[in-house]
Amino acid sequence: MPVVEETLAPGLLRWTLSNPRRRNAVDPEMLAWIAHRAGELAGEVVLLCGEGDRVFCAGFDLNALPRLAAERPGVPPDQPLIDATAAMGRADGTFIAVLGGLVIGAGVELTCACDLRLARPGVTFQVPASKLGVVYHAAGLARFHAVFGPALCRRLLLAGEAIDADEALRAGALAGVVPAEALDAEAEALARRILAGAPHSLRHHRDLLRELERGPLDAERLDRHQAAREAAYGAADLDLARSRALGREP
């Protein structure tokens, strides 16, 4: 299977992009798996990793493009990537990108579709769209802009520059830069901290933060969030959650 799923603990999953012959480049089958599996999540935290310690993902597998064009004439070749990242954005799951190596093109977009990102020192991000003559879809550009900010986004997309982990951290694109030998452990610890919270609180905060990255909130979305707030404060488990957070759980 090109994406390997492991259960590390109740509610904690690891998805590994496993295409070492192509430096973990993603193909339509891998992206279809992500889109389908994301739709099945029910509150889990997912660590998204790449096999090996040199490359997280080398982008879209260009060898798959001729076959994709023949099988789906008239469909944009990046549609599987659009579907996968959209599914991640809708998923009832929290995604943490664990970046142990180079991140290129479609790999950058997958990491931007995650809720949090951790990287080891020396990791770089590259989006060679302009060099390849590719025009990115609007939702992908919006993710780059939201995660990396306007200056780094322009350097990635217009100049085709490589952005290193330290620059990405200063721009707020990363939650942390962690020594390679501690990266997996820190990612798991972060996931467990997330899982320790109240599920309904996590869900509503996460979903609204995703909406904020897409642009201004409309009145309907704000009303739904206010209803969720009112329901949370009236929830029967609020006292238990507060006690647990204060270390007073019986």
C-alpha positions in Angstrom: 0.0 0.0 0.0 1.5 3.4 -0.9 0.3 5.0 2.3 0.9 2.9 5.3 -1.4 3.4 8.3 -0.3 2.5 11.9 -2.3 2.8 15.1 0.1 4.1 17.8 -2.4 4.5 20.6 -6.2 4.8 20.8 -7.1 7.8 18.7 -3.5 8.3 17.4 -2.6 7.2 13.9 0.5 7.5 11.7 0.2 7.7 7.9 3.5 7.2 6.1 3.9 8.2 2.4 5.7 5.1 1.2 7.0 5.4 -2.3 10.8 5.3 -1.8 11.6 4.5 -5.5 10.1 7.9 -6.4 11.3 9.7 -3.2 7.8 9.5 -1.7 6.2 11.3 -4.6 2.4 11.0 -4.4 0.4 9.5 -7.2 -3.3 9.4 -7.8 -3.8 6.1 -5.9 -2.0 7.6 -2.8 -4.1 10.7 -3.0 -7.3 8.8 -3.5 -6.5 6.8 -0.3 -5.9 10.0 1.7 -9.2 11.5 0.4 -11.2 8.4 1.3 -9.6 7.7 4.7 -9.8 11.3 5.8 -13.5 11.1 5.3 -13.7 8.1 7.7 -11.9 9.8 10.6 -13.8 10.4 13.9 -11.7 12.6 16.1 -8.3 11.0 15.6 -4.9 12.8 15.5 -2.9 11.7 12.4 0.8 12.1 12.1 1.6 12.5 8.4 5.2 11.3 7.7 7.4 10.3 4.8 9.4 7.1 4.6 13.1 7.6 5.3 15.0 10.5 6.7 15.9 12.4 3.5 12.7 13.3 1.7 9.2 13.8 3.1 7.7 14.0 -0.4 9.2 14.9 -3.8 5.9 16.2 -5.1 3.4 14.8 -7.6 4.7 11.7 -9.4 5.1 13.1 -12.9 5.3 9.6 -14.4 1.6 9.2 -13.5 0.5 12.2 -15.5 0.2 10.6 -19.0 -1.8 7.7 -17.5 -4.0 10.1 -15.5 -4.7 12.2 -18.7 -5.6 9.1 -20.6 -7.9 7.7 -17.9 -9.7 11.0 -17.1 -9.7 13.2 -20.2 -10.7 16.8 -19.5 -10.0 16.4 -15.8 -7.2 18.6 -14.4 -4.2 16.4 -13.6 -3.9 17.9 -10.1 -7.6 17.0 -9.3 -6.5 14.0 -7.0 -4.4 16.4 -5.0 -7.3 18.9 -4.8 -9.6 16.2 -3.6 -7.1 14.9 -1.0 -6.4 18.3 0.6 -10.0 19.3 0.5 -10.9 16.0 2.3 -8.3 16.8 4.9 -9.8 20.2 5.4 -13.2 18.7 6.0 -12.1 15.8 8.1 -13.0 15.2 11.7 -9.4 14.6 12.5 -6.4 16.7 13.4 -3.3 16.4 11.2 0.3 16.9 12.2 2.9 16.9 9.4 6.2 15.4 10.6 8.8 16.6 8.3 12.0 14.6 8.4 13.3 15.6 4.9 12.9 17.7 1.8 9.3 18.9 1.0 8.5 19.7 -2.7 5.5 20.7 -4.6 2.5 18.6 -3.8 4.2 17.6 -0.6 4.2 21.3 0.5 0.5 21.4 -0.2 -0.2 18.3 1.8 1.7 19.8 4.8 -0.2 23.1 4.4 -3.4 21.1 4.6 -2.3 19.8 8.0 -3.2 21.7 11.2 0.3 21.7 12.6 3.8 21.1 11.3 7.0 20.0 12.9 10.3 19.7 11.1 13.9 18.7 11.7 16.7 21.2 11.1 17.8 21.4 7.5 14.4 20.6 6.0 13.6 22.8 3.0 10.4 23.6 1.2 10.3 24.1 -2.6 7.4 24.7 -5.0 8.8 24.4 -8.6 5.5 25.2 -10.3 6.8 28.2 -12.3 9.8 26.1 -13.5 7.4 23.4 -14.6 4.9 25.8 -16.2 2.2 24.7 -13.7 -0.5 27.1 -12.5 -1.6 26.1 -9.0 -5.3 25.9 -8.2 -6.7 28.8 -6.1 -7.3 26.7 -2.9 -3.7 25.5 -2.9 -2.4 29.1 -3.4 -4.6 30.2 -0.5 -3.1 27.5 1.8 0.5 28.5 0.9 -0.4 32.1 1.6 -2.1 31.3 4.9 0.7 29.0 6.2 3.9 30.7 4.9 2.6 34.3 4.8 2.8 36.7 1.8 6.5 37.2 1.6 7.6 33.5 1.8 4.7 32.5 -0.4 5.9 34.8 -3.2 9.4 33.5 -2.8 8.2 29.9 -3.1 5.8 30.5 -6.0 7.2 33.4 -8.0 11.0 32.9 -7.5 11.0 29.2 -7.0 13.3 29.6 -4.0 13.9 27.0 -1.3 12.7 28.1 2.2 14.5 26.4 5.1 13.0 25.3 8.3 14.3 28.2 10.3 12.7 30.7 8.0 9.5 28.8 8.0 9.5 28.7 11.8 10.0 32.5 12.0 7.1 33.0 9.6 4.8 30.9 11.8 4.6 28.0 9.3 6.0 25.5 11.7 5.0 24.7 15.3 8.6 23.8 16.0 12.0 22.7 14.6 13.1 19.6 16.5 16.4 17.6 16.3 16.0 14.7 14.0 16.5 12.1 16.7 13.7 13.6 18.8 11.3 14.5 16.0 9.0 11.4 16.1 8.8 11.5 19.9 8.0 15.2 20.0 5.3 14.7 17.3 3.7 11.9 19.4 3.9 14.0 22.5 2.1 16.9 20.7 -0.5 14.5 19.5 -1.1 13.1 23.0 -1.5 16.7 24.3 -4.2 17.3 21.7 -6.0 14.1 22.5 -6.0 14.9 26.2 -8.4 17.8 25.6 -12.2 17.8 25.4 -13.1 16.4 22.0 -15.9 18.9 21.3 -13.6 21.8 22.2 -10.9 20.5 19.9 -13.3 20.0 17.1 -14.8 23.4 17.1 -11.6 25.3 17.6 -9.8 23.3 14.9 -12.7 23.8 12.4 -12.9 27.5 12.9 -9.2 27.9 12.6 -9.4 26.1 9.3 -12.1 28.5 8.2 -10.1 31.5 9.2 -7.2 30.3 6.9 -9.7 30.3 4.0 -10.7 33.9 4.4 -13.2 36.1 6.3 -16.0 34.3 8.2 -19.6 34.8 7.0 -22.5 35.3 9.4 -23.7 31.8 9.1 -20.4 30.3 10.1 -20.1 32.7 13.0 -23.6 31.7 14.1 -22.7 28.0 14.0 -19.6 28.7 16.1 -21.6 30.7 18.7 -24.1 27.8 18.9 -21.2 25.4 19.5 -19.9 27.7 22.3 -23.2 27.8 24.0 -23.6 24.0 23.7 -20.1 23.5 25.1 -20.7 25.7 28.2 -23.9 23.8 28.8 -22.4 20.3 28.3 -22.7 17.9 31.1 -19.0 17.0 31.0 -17.7 20.5 31.4 -17.0 20.1 35.1 -15.2 16.9 34.5 -13.1 18.4 31.8 -12.2 21.4 34.0 -11.3 19.2 36.9 -9.1 17.1 34.6 -7.3 20.2 33.3 -6.7 21.4 36.9 -5.3 18.0 37.9 -8.3 17.2 40.2 -9.8 14.3 38.4 -11.0 11.7 40.9 
